[in-house]
Amino acid sequence: MKTPIPSPMPVDACERTLSRLCTLARKNPTEMKWLAGMLALFLAAFFMPAGAARFDNAVLEGLALLKWYAREHVILCLVPAFFIAGAIAVFISQSAVMKYLGPAARKTSAYGVASVSGSILAVCSCTVLPLFGGIYRRGAGLGPAIAFLYSGPAINVLAIVLTARILGMELGVARAIGAIVFALVIGLIMHWIYRREELARATASKGFTLDEQDSRPLGETTTFFALMIAVLVFANWAPARAEDSAVWHTIFAWKWPLTALSGAGLAVLLIGRWQWDWRPLAVTGAVVTGLAIFAPQHPELAFAAGLLGLTLAVTLRPDEGEEWLSQTWGFAKLILPLLLAGVLLAGFLLGRPGHEGVIPSAWVSALVGGNSLLANLLAAFLGALMYFATLTEIPIVQGLLGAGMGKGPALALLLAGPALSLPNMLVIRSILGTQKTLVYCALVVVMATCSGVIFGVFYSYN
């Protein structure tokens, strides 16, 4: 006798079960989120291809990139940037930001100030984020803030000069023109798309009066920020190569004395003009000097000691010092975890320069050859996901050109890559929200793609 085949669950029974699950989800949304998260984690662990050579290597590449980023960028780049961002929120009056960069400010001055102030920093796509968050939260309009966000890593005079020298004059000129146009056009488009929100911000800012922070002389505030930016720039001055100018070689040879001199100038300003307690800054100076003398092969130790000393001095300063530290810590909590997670993921997917991630580099080289629309789109998209430290995009593009990459896709990568990265996107989302972040990233990728196609029409890819 044959075993009877069980009949499928009736349709109405399925509907009742689904309805009960939906009701349960509505009643306990938090618990269902936990359940979904644990289920996703279990499935990821269950199907993880551990033991496969490419997967294991990609994991190591992600960890290696995270280690490199932690050693080379967190102390020297991000921590000073956090201090600058915190200082923006404390020492630059909201009325000044609203006057020059706010939603109701004149477009010519707002976008001009944002583009110029961003371009002089010569920072990477991650280091500019605390500064962007500082001016945006202080009241800057969305358009000027976006122009600042793009111009910081993209309109880098040093990178443009090296692009022209190494990759060719035509790519250098196209990158310079494209980056300037992108900063202005993308900022204006973002302002237009969200003009109703910007109008509401402008309306809310009407009748805004000067606050007490405006009592500090403009010259002192300007000097204060110039010295902090000098510390950031000199400490991260890239190594000189044989073909670089004598000025570049000289600055690199003296980068740490110039950094120390800028830090000393900052201490003199805080003590002499702003009447801060001299004792923690004096002790800091003595410790930094000692480390510079007895451990010159590890200048980052002296730099870290200087940061700790500044933190102590800020902590002991009532009112504005406490607020400065609070703002700095707020930016660090918001940005640093997302950046480190993004760097780990970027390394897993694409690897370090010259190394393989889970996505084979041969695929990238094959897909971005020629000057097709797809090649330019992929170059812009992949460049937007990768993390480029300042100036590292140039040797990477040089290698890709040698592997058959078209000049159009090369320009698309140069316009999208330095300004965006996966870590960068995660942090922008925490500041602007998902929708604005997607719109901004899409504008960068689409404009970079179109620029690459147009450029490739006039220049051969060989």
N, C-alpha and C positions, 0 to 999 in steps of 0.2 A: 504493500500500500504506500503510495507516494505521500511524502510529508507536505501538508498544505503550505503554500507560500503566503506569508503574512501580507495582508492588504496594507497599502500605504495609508498614512495618517490622513483622515478626511480633511478637506480644505477648510471646513469650518473650525476643526480642531487646531489647525495651523494658525488660523486667524486669531483664535482665542489665546493661544500661547503667545503670539507676537504682541497682542494687545496687553496681556499681563506683563510682559517684559517692558513694554513702553511705559505702562503705569508705574512699574517698579522703578524705572529709570527717572521718571518725573518726581517721584516721591523721595528718592535718594540719589540725587545727581552726583554728590561728592563721592559716595561709595561706588557708583558705576564708573566714575572716572578712574578711581583706584583700580577697579577690576579691569578696565580696558588697558590701563597702563601696565599692570602686572601681566596681562595676557600678551600684550605686545612684547614685553621684555622676555617672557617665556618663549614665544615663537622665534624671536631674534636669536636667543641662546640655542634653541633646539636646532634651527637650520643654519647656524653659523658655520661657515666653511673652514673652521680651524684645522690646520694641518696642510691646507692648500698653500703652495709656495707663494703665489701672488698675494693671497690674503694676508699671510703671516708677514710678508715683506711690507705690505701696505700699512699694517699695524705698527711695525717698527719705524716706517717712514713718518707716520703721524706723530709718534713719540719723539723721534729725532728732531722734527721740525718744531715741536712744542719745546723741547729742551733748548734748541738754538734760539727760539724767540724769547724764552725766559732769560737766557743769558745775555742776549745782545740788545733786547728792546725794553724789557720791563723796567729795569733800574735806570737805564740811560735815557729812554724815550718817554715811557708812559708815566712814570712817577713825576718827573718834572712837568709833563703836560697836565697831569691832574692838579698839581699845585697852581699852574697858570690858570686852568679853568676855574678852580676855586677862587683865585684872586679876582678873576673877571666878575664873579658874582658878588664880591665884597667891595673891591676898590674902584670898579668902574660903575659910575652911577647909572641907575636905570634910565634916568632922563636923557643921558648922553646916548645910550644905546637906542632909545626911542627916537631921538632927534636925528641920528645919522643912519640907523639901520631898521627902524621900526616900520610897521605896516603903512603908516601915513607919511613916511619920509619921502623926499624927492627921489624918483627912480634913478636918475643919473648919479647922484651922490651916493645913494645906498648901494647900488651894484658896483660902483667904482671903488668905494671903500672896502666892500666885502671881497672883491676880486684881488685888490692890491694887498690887503692885510693877510689874505690867505696865501697868496703866492710867495710872499717873502719868507714864509716859514720853512719851506723845503722839507716837509715831513711826509711820512707815509700815510696810507689810507686809514690806518688805525690810530696813529698819534694825533691826527687832526680831530678825532671824534670828541674828546673831552672839551676842546676849544669850541667846536661847533655846538655842543650841548650847552656850554656856558653862555654864549651869546644868544642862542635861541631862547633859552629859559629866562634870560634877562630881558627879553622883549623884542629881539630882532625879528623882522618880518620873515616869513617862510622863504620868499624868493631870495633876498640877500643872504640869509643863512645857508641856503642850498648853494648859492654861488660861492660862498666861503668854503663850504664843505668840499666842493669839487675842485676849487682853485688851489687849495692847500697842497695836495699831492700831485695835481695834474700840471698846473702852470709853474713848474719848477725850472727856473732859469738854468741851473746847472745841468739838469737832466736834458733839457732841450739842446743845450750846447753840445753835450756829449752825444746825443742822438745824431746831430748833424755831423759830428766828427767821425763817429764810428759807423753809423748806418747809412750815411749819405746826406748831403745838404737838402735834397728834396724832402726826405722824411723828417728832418729836423724842422724845416720851415712849415711843412704841413702839420706837424704836431703842435708847434707854437700857435699857429693860426687856429687850428681846431680846438685846442684847449681853451683859448681865450673866448672863442665863440660859444663853446659848450657851456662854460660857466655862466655866461650872460643869458643865453637862450634857455637853458634848462631852468635857471632860476626864474626867468620871466614866465615860462610855461607853467611851472609849479604854482607861481603866484596867481596866474589866470585860472587854472583848474580849481584852486581852492580860494578864489577871490571872495566868496561869501564869508568864509571863516576869517580871512584877512580883514575884510571890512568890519566884522564884529570886533576883532582885536583893535583895529584902528579907532573904532567908536569908543571902546572901553578905555583907550589911552587918552582920549580928549580930556582936557582939564588937568592932566598930570602935571604936578609941580616938582620943582627941584627938591632933592632930598639933602640931608646933611652931608653926604659923602662928597658933594660938589665943593665943599670948603677947602679941600686939599688942592694945592696948585696943580694945574694941568701938566706943567713941566716935570714935576716930581713923579706924578703917576705915569707919565710917558717913559721916564727914565727907569722907573721900577719895572715896568713890563719889558722894556728893551733889554735890561740886564738879565731878566729871567729867560727871555727868548734867546739871548746870546749864549747862556749856559746850555740851553737845549740844543742849539745849532752846533756850537763848537764841540760839545761832548759826542755828537753823532756825526762829525765830519768824516766822510768816507775816505778810505785809503787812496793815496795818489798813485797813478800809474805813470809809466815812462812818457806817454804822449800828453799828459796833463800839463797845464801851464805852471810856470814858476810860482805864481801866487798860490795855486792849489797846493803845491808841494810844501810851500812855506807854512801855510795855515795848518796843514796836516802835521807837519813836524812840531808845531807849537800849539796843537789843539788843546792839550791839557793845561799848559800855562795860561792860555787864553780863557779856558773854562774857569780856572781858579781865579784869574783876575776879574772875570765877570761876577763870580760869586762873592769875591771880596768887595767889589763895588756895591753889590746888593746889601751886604752887611753894613757898609759905611752909611748907605742911604737910610737903612732901618734904624741905625743907632743915632747918626748925626742929625737927620732931618725929622724922623718920625718918633724919636725918643723911646725906642725899644730898649729893653734891658740888655746891656752890653755883655754880661757875664756868659750866658750860654753861647752867644755868637763868638766870643773870644776863645772859649774852650774848644768850640768846633774848629775854629781856625788853627789852633795849636795841634789838634788831633789830625786834621787834614794835612798840615805841613809835615808832621811826623811820619804819616803813612806815605806821603810823596817822597820823603827822603829815604826811608828804610824799606819801602816796598814799591819802588818805581815801576817794577815789571807788572804790577797789578793796580793800575790807576783807578779801576772801577771801585776798589776798596775805599780810596780817598773820596771818590764821588758819593758812594753810599754813606760814608761818615758825614759828608756835608749835608746830605738830605736828612739824615737823622738829627743833625744839629739844628737844621731849619725847623724840623718838626717840633723839637723841644722848645725852641724860641717861640714858635707860633703858639704852642700849648700854654706857655707861661704868660702870654700876652692876653689880658682880659679883653672882652668885647670883640673887636675886629679880628684879633688873633684866633679866638675860639671859633668865631664864625668862619674864618678862612679854613681852619682845619675841618670843621664840620662839612663845609661845601666840598672840600677836596676828598674827604672820606666818602661822601655821597656819590661823587663821580666814580671813585674807585670801585665801590660796591656795585654800581650799575653796569660798568663797562668791563672791568677786568675778567670776571668769570665768563662772560659771553665771548670775549676776545680769545681767551685760552681755549675754550671749547671749539670755537670756529677754526683756530689754527690747527688744532688736533684733527678736525674733520677734513680741512683742506689738505693737510699732509697725507691723510689716509687716501683721499680720492686722487690727488695729482702728484703727490710726492714732493720732495725738495728739488730745486734746480739741478738737473743732471742725474736724478734718481727716479725710479719708477714708483708710482702709487698703484692703486687698484685699477685705475684707467691707464692702459698702456700708452706711453708717450708716442709710439709709432702710429697709433690711431690719430693722435692730435696732429702729427706732422703730415699724415696722409690727407686728413680732412681739410687742412688749411692751405693746401697747395693751390696754385692758380689764383683766379680773382673772381670766382663765382659768388653769387649772393649767399649761398650756403657756407662757403669758406669764410667769408667776412663775418657772417652771423655767428658761426662757431668760434672764430677767433675772438670776437667781442664777448661772447657768452662765457667761454672758458677763461678768458682774461679777467672777466668780472668775478669769477669764483676763486681764482688763484690769489695768493697773498704775495705781493712784491714789496720788499723793503726798498727804501729810497735808492734809486739808480740801478737796482738789480734787474729791472725789466730790460735794460739795454743789452747786456750779454745774453740774456735768454732769447730775445728776439733775434740777435745776431746768430745764435745757434740754429734757431728755427729757419731763418733765411737760408742758411747753409744747407739745411735739410730739404729745401724746396718750397718754403713758405712764400706766398706771393706778397708783393709790397703793399697791396691793398689790405689784406688781412693783417699785415704787420702794423700798419697805421691803426687799424681797428683795435688791435690789442693794446697799442701804446696809449690810445685815448680812453679805453675802458678799464684796462688792467690796473694802473697805478691808483685810479680814483675809487675803485671798488674792490672788495674782496669778500669772501664768505664771512669772516669775522666782522668786517665792517658792516655788512648788511644786518647781522644779528643785533648789533648795537644801535644802528639807526632805527630799527624797528622798535626798540625799547624807548626811543626818544620821540619818534614821529608817529608810531603806530604802523600796522601792517599795510594799510592801503597806500599811504603816502610813500612808504619805503618801496613798495612794488612799482609805483608810478615812477619814482626817481630812478630806480635801477633800470626799468624798461626804457626810459628816455635816454639814459647813457648808452645802453646796448644798441638801441635802434639808431641813434645818431652816429655812434661809432661805426656801425655796419654800413650806413649810407655813405659816410665819409670814406670808408675803405673802398667801397665799390666805385665811387667817383674818382678817387685817387688812382685806383688800379686801371681805370680806363686810359689814363695819360701816361702810365709808366709800366713797363714790362716787368714781369715777376722774375725774370732771370737776372 
